[in-house]
Every structure is written in structure tokens, then in C-alpha cells.
Amino acid sequence: MHTCGGSWWVCGCQLTAWREPSRNEKCTLTITPSHSARSQRLVNSLTAFQFPSPEGIMKCLQREPKLSRSEELLRHARSQKAIQMNAKLLGMEGDLDLQFLLQGGDLLKVRSPSWKKTRYFRLQEDCKTMWHESKKTFRRNHTCECCPSIPPTFSLEDISAVRMGRQSEGLRKYTEEQVDGRCFSIMFKGRRKNLDLIASSEEEAKQWVNSLEKMISKINNLSSQQKTEHWILSCLRKADKNKDDKLSQSEVKNFFRLINVEVDDSYAEMLFKLCDKSNSGHLSGEEIEHLYELLTHREEINVIYQEYAKTTGFMSPENLVDFLMKEQREKATLADANKIIEKYEPDENVKQKKLLSKDGFLVYMHQPEALILNPDHKELYQDMSQPLNHYFISSSHNTYLMEDQLKGPSSTEAYIRALLKGCRCVELDCWDGSDDEPVIYHGYTLTSKILFKDVIKAIKEYAFKTSDYPVILSLENHCSVEQQQVMAHHMSSILGSALVTAPLGDGMPTKFPSPEELKGKFLIKGKRLNKLEASFASEEAAAEDTDVTEEEESNEEDEQEGEQSKKKKKLKLAKELSDMVIYCKSVHFHGFEDARTNLSFYEMSSFKEGKAMGLAEESANTYIRHNVDKLSRIYPAGSRTDSSNYNPVPLWNAGCQIVALNFQTTCTDMDVNQGRFLVNGKSGYILKPPYMRDIATDFDPITLTRGDWLKHKTLHVMIISAQQLPKVNQKKSSIVDPLVKVEVFGVPADVAEKETSPIENNGFNPAWNENFQFDVYVPDLALVRFLVEDHDSTSDNEFVGQYTLPFNSLKMGYRHVPLLNKNGDRLPSAGLFVHIMVLDAE
């Protein structure tokens, strides 16, 4: 054997490549480990690994000489310095939970009954990214077969929850009950799969869960400015390839790419020379700080601040009140201004003088109370004592699906995610299962099945985490009478007294109870054997009614094209399940006149989107009047096998309350839905305007005759700038060319869209200063969406971020607009800066 490529140092191990003369091009690798556990694991995974050639090794491994003791100490000191800096930013200096995560440890990762493997997890020095060991040798899509895969990581910002115990489907399915106390799951935002883990002891599991939850809370509570600082510092460290705490000119250029801005060589050289005060050919210490200040300088904020900073270059309380009243159109007093200074001024000397510096002004402008969304509307601010059908209700279709309608997985996790997003109406598609246990799945497809009782347990646990207001369980029932009885038993035993099984109050109700009266309650929507009135009839009459054992199934729920759809299906219904349907009895729709004449208030119909859209266009006022008295549920067409969605706005315009969307699909329609239910404490209930709650209303969103609904406004929007837009393509050389679209949704007369010109190669701090004007005739029903896209002249633009909110929740003046990703989660640091003005039209 002969050495062929020299030695490399990876994770504390010396790697030496060897080649046997008889094997020609093939090389093997020997490892000399250090004493650390991580090194030993590297040994286990790489021993006897074969490289194709010494030339391949030279290309694929970065050759690194063995570090001397002093160099190792220096590298360790730099790492500790980075940790200290990030810990200080998080307010966690000396924190034991942080130390625990930085040290890390072994956990058993669970994927199936046979796939349970020990993996090492630890927090990286940025105090934000978790690294975990992987035994995958190659990246699947890597073009070079010689390269080991980059160790997998995930950001703590991508975690939606850490759950103690066997709470995930995977842990319940693949582990025994006796390990419950050692189990925990990391749940991610978006579609990323859960991480199911088992610790060596219950105490260690609790330590992991508590430590992770504390870190996530600390990161989430960082101000926008702090997140920006943390992100830029992380990018600076990534750009410093040789970890010498200095930046060469090429490293500065790489740093620009990391922060999503492309600059030409001459501009990069100019910036570099401007900061290189020592003329040493690299930046360090205060020179890097100067570069940071140049990059984070907000000229547009500076101009606004200088306009009002009339007191020796600072803002006095009087100056601040002047700004708040004139520019922001807010009612403000000197007491309000002094509170802002006390709370947000970072310089103690300036604060003592009761002044606000430029830095303090910028900090304030990033606070929730200064953002575009009216902070009063973030909380519960609407009257919740109106009848249930007077509200738009956040609703999900085929809630059990994680992906498409044909072969995607069904999961209790899908219910949890929808409920945590504030969804108040979930769908359960119920079929007979084995062992007398009903299951939920999309019938006659390859979608996977989940137990009905597991879904009810998940709903019970997560129903009221985001909102206290009632949850409607929409049953699509295909079960035998025997398994319907099992369904009724599970709902009764699991949901207990929270399940509404009789009308509230005494006597037969004449209208719906309010969301306030139904707080913490579950309502069942489904078929019923008789009228609700029958339960108040004499015993003889009631007994007579229960002889009706067959009920037409909700044919509109599962409508098929062709003659077969016209044959009315029959369903034998279990009395136990029928009796649980109180306020939401499913019935066929035979026209508005029939509904008005023959149906009680609690009898509701479901409409396929095409039918509902037709009624909303052709009979809008009649539909609105129908929905003053009754509930309507809309659901996507069966042809949407990819789980795509439809535009919910025309159905809201027609007063439809339960406009069910596929929550698992990211799209404009879901963005608009999230925007509609963003306000009122994210309760999942939005009170309809008065003219949509009046049975004699003349409101028609199509014709827009004169009435209380017509409040013509002019919306002026100036798109000023954006900050820290994320890369769309993670390639090193990829930089976004952002443009901003402003879209108005509402009645047809209000629908509009305008866009800025694109800015080339700058996602870090692009500036537009472009003005738009919109006419809005029915502001109560309008929504405004800010969409940022990466411009592409040869194909469709790519999504970068968006934010949607109700028109009536806009704050005027200079405002920052937070941006959300495709999944509806906040993009850290990213945002728009705009100026908003709403005026009464002439």
C-alpha cells in the first residue's frame, strides 16, 4: 500500500488516503481518530470507504494541514467568541440549557419498527442551527461521486413545536408504551417530516425538550433588528473561509452573495478600500463593523428621521408626537412619546435626556405596534355574541390529507397543523376499518388510512390551542351502522362534555348560539334521522320518528359525473350518531325558495365550488339572504386531485360562512384565506358586515347599488424598499431580481393589481420608491396583498414572500410589512417598507 493523496483533518480525525498498486485507480481511507465521541462516529461511518482516485480526492476534499496545538486553541477561542456573541444577543450568557445544546448528545432516531438508529445532535456556534450526524455517504443529486454529503442541519426557526412523549403518529406506531417518558418529537413548519427521537432517560428527554423550547422562544422574541444583526453576523462568519477573523476582498465578495446582493468588482473594490483603513488588504475588527454599518444604513429612514429630529439632531417627545400625528395618522400624546423613548431608545445617555436617537427610531419602527397591521385588530376586537352563522369561519377540506387526493398520506398531523392555524371546521371522511375500528381516508383512492379514534384524540388535544372558539367536525359518513356506533362512542368518550349533544338553553331554539356561548365546544355536522324539533316532541312521537333508519347521504359531498350521480344513495344511520347532530344537519339543496319554505335554521347544505360560484354570480343577493338565516359550506371540485384550491373571495362576498380549502396546499388562495383570518385574535371567526346579517338586505356585490356598504376610498401605496429578501435558489451565484406586486381582493369592482419594476441583483436592500393608487368601493370585504417575486424575463416569476391583510386593518403612514413564506410562516428579517394613505374618494 502507498499513500496517494496525503492527509486531511476532519472533525478531529486524521484521514489518510492509500492505494494498492494492484487496484489501479481505487483508493481506501484510513482514519486516525482523536479521543472525541464525534470522531469515533466518523471512524465508524467512514472506515474502509473507497475513493475513486487520488485526483478525485484532491478535487473533492479540501486539503488541510494538521493543526498545531496553538492553532487548535486559536480556532477553539474563535468558536467560543462566536458563541459568546450570539449568546449575548439572545440574552443567554452562561445559560445551562444553551450549554447543554452546544455540547449535544446521542439520541435514537425512529423511522420505522426496524429503522431506529443512534444519531448525534448538537447546536452550532450560531446558536440557531442544529447539526445532526447522518450516515448517508453521498448526496443523492450530487454530480461528484467523491464528495461526502454535507452534514444535515436544520434551523430552530423552522421548528413549529417540540412535543414530549409518544405524541406523533410515528412514535405511537413504532415504539412501545413503556418508553413514552423518553420520547419526544420535533415538529417542523411546512411539509418537512417530523423528527421522532428517544433519549437515554426521561430526565434527558425533558432536558432536550425544555432546552429546545427555551431557545426557540428566545429566537422568536428577538426584534426584527436583532434577527437582522444575527443573520448578517452569521453570513460574515460563513464568508470568512479560513476562520482568521479577517475578510479578504474575495471573501467580502462572497459575503455579498450570501446576503443576496450582487455587486460588480469595481463597486466591491470601492467598498473594500473604504473600510480598509489599515491598508492591510483585509478587513478586521472595527473595519468589519464599518462594513456592517454601511450595509445596514437605511437612507429612507434617515430622511424621515431628520425631517422631525429638530432637537439638536435628536427627536424630542414633542417631535415624536408630531411625527406620529402627521405621518402615521395616530392619536398620540406626550405620555405616549415618552413611553416609546423609555422602551426603545438603546443609548442610556440619550434616554436620560428624554430624546430618541436614529437607532431608537429604527428600533421603534420595527415594533409590532408600528407595523402595517393595526395592533388593535391582532387581538379579539369583534362582537362574538352574534349567532354562529353571522361569521366567516376558517374551514378545511379533506383535512386528513398531507398532500394530494389520490395517493398522498393521511395523518393526524394534518389536523393538528390546521387547528394550530386557527381552522375551526375540519372534515372527517369516515369508512369501515378492520377490527371494528372506523378509519379516515379518501375513499376509493390510494391515500393511507388513519384510525378515527386517533383523529378525535388529536382534535381534542389541539382544538383550542390557537382559538377558544367552537370547532365543527364535518362528518362525511360512509360507515356501517355498527361502526357508526363506534364513532359515536369514541366522540362521546374522548370529547366528553365539550361535545354539544343537545341544544343550549331550554326549549327548541330558533337561531344559532353565538361563538361566545360555544367557547371550548365541538359541534357535529352530519346527517340526522329526524328534525331537531322531534327531540322536544312527546315520547310516542319521538319513538315514531326513530323508525326512520335510512337517510340520503350527502350526495353533493361525493358528486360523480354522469348518470350514476343522479341515483340517490341511501345510508342506514345509527341513532347514536344521529342524535349528536344538533346545529349542523346536512341536507340537500333544492333551491333558495325550498330552503326558505321548508328548512329549519340548523339545516345546512354543502355546495361544490362550481355550483356555489354560479349562485354567487347569478343570484348573489338571494344567496346572501339565504346565509343570513342558514349556514353554507363550500368545498373544492372533485377534479382537484392535486389538492389545488379555488378563490374563496366570491363566496365570502355571497355571505358563505364555511368556505373549505385544502390547507395542505400552498397557493394564493390559502394566502388570502390566512389574510382574512389574520385578525380578531386569530380566532377563526370573522364577523360579517351588518348588511350581510340583515334578512332584508339589498346588498349585491356584483351590481353594487347604493347602500351602507358603499364607502368609496382611495388607497395610495408607495413601495419604498425591501430588506433581507431570501434567496429563491440556494446556488452561491444566484441573486434575486425582486419586484413587488400590490393586489386588492374583494367585490369585482375592487379587484386590481399593480407592480413595480424589477431591481436587478439585489435582495438585500432594493429600493423602488414607486407609487400606486387604487379605488376601493366596499372596504369591509377588501383584502390587500403584498407579493414579492424574483423576476424572470424568460419564464414565470418565482415566489419570494407575501403578506395579506384586511383593508380595514391597514395602518397609515410609513410602515414595515413583514413577509411570509409559502407555508404562511414569517421570514426572519425580511420585509418591505411602504407608505400607506387611505382617503375618502371625492
Number of C-alpha atoms within 10 A of each C-alpha: 12 10 15 18 19 15 20 18 19 17 12 19 22 18 20 17 23 22 22 14 11 8 9 10 14 15 25 21 17 18 22 14 20 14 10 11 13 18 18 18 16 19 19 12 13 18 14 13 13 16 20 15 20 20 12 17 19 14 13 14 14 11 15 12 11 15 12 9 9 9 11 13 12 14 15 12 12 15 16 13 13 18 20 18 18 21 19 12 18 19 12 17 15 11 11 11 18 20 16 16 20 19 12 18 20 19 22 17 18 21 17 12 11 8 10 17 14 16 16 17 19 19 24 19 19 20 25 19 16 20 18 19 18 17 15 13 16 15 13 9 7 11 9 12 16 19 17 16 15 12 12 11 16 14 15 22 19 17 18 16 17 19 16 21 22 24 16 22 15 17 25 14 13 16 17 10 13 8 16 17 18 19 31 25 23 20 21 19 16 18 13 10 11 19 17 24 25 27 22 14 13 18 12 17 21 18 16 22 19 15 19 23 18 15 20 20 14 14 20 14 12 16 17 20 18 16 19 18 17 22 17 20 18 19 17 23 18 15 22 18 14 11 14 12 15 21 26 17 19 16 19 23 20 23 21 21 24 25 22 26 25 23 14 8 12 9 10 17 16 11 16 24 17 14 21 20 15 11 11 10 13 21 25 19 10 12 19 20 14 17 18 16 11 13 14 17 11 14 9 13 16 14 10 15 23 13 12 18 20 14 13 8 15 20 26 23 22 18 20 27 23 20 21 20 14 12 16 20 15 15 10 15 16 15 11 15 22 19 13 17 26 17 13 19 23 16 13 10 10 15 18 11 10 19 26 31 22 18 16 21 22 18 19 21 20 18 14 16 15 21 22 23 25 19 15 13 18 16 14 15 12 14 12 19 14 18 18 24 27 29 25 21 29 28 30 24 24 28 30 31 29 23 21 20 24 18 15 18 19 23 22 23 22 22 29 21 20 24 28 18 21 27 29 26 27 23 20 22 20 24 22 19 16 8 6 11 17 24 23 30 26 23 16 7 11 13 21 18 20 20 18 24 19 17 21 20 16 18 23 18 14 16 26 20 12 16 22 19 23 27 30 21 19 23 16 21 21 19 22 16 18 14 20 26 19 21 24 17 15 18 22 18 11 17 18 14 12 17 19 19 19 14 16 14 8 7 10 14 15 9 15 21 18 19 24 16 17 19 15 17 20 25 21 24 25 24 27 26 23 19 15 21 12 17 18 12 13 10 11 8 12 15 13 11 16 14 11 14 17 14 16 17 22 22 17 16 19 14 14 13 9 8 7 10 13 11 9 11 13 13 18 17 25 24 19 16 23 23 18 23 23 22 27 25 24 24 22 17 16 9 8 15 11 10 20 14 8 10 16 18 22 24 25 23 21 22 21 17 22 14 12 23 20 12 17 24 17 12 16 24 24 21 22 29 23 21 23 25 21 25 26 23 22 25 25 23 19 16 10 14 13 15 24 21 22 21 18 22 22 21 25 21 26 28 29 29 28 26 28 26 25 29 30 25 21 17 17 17 19 23 20 22 23 22 19 28 23 23 25 20 19 24 24 28 29 24 21 21 15 12 17 24 21 16 14 13 16 19 24 23 22 18 12 16 12 11 12 12 21 15 15 16 17 17 18 16 20 19 23 19 20 25 21 23 29 21 21 17 12 11 10 11 12 16 26 26 24 27 24 26 17 21 18 23 24 24 24 16 15 20 16 15 15 13 17 18 13 19 18 16 18 24 28 26 21 22 20 16 15 15 16 15 13 19 20 27 21 21 20 19 22 21 24 24 21 21 21 26 21 26 21 13 7 6 7 10 15 16 15 25 26 26 23 28 25 25 23 16 19 20 22 23 24 23 22 24 21 26 24 20 18 19 17 20 15 18 19 23 21 24 25 26 22 22 20 20 18 20 11 11 12 6
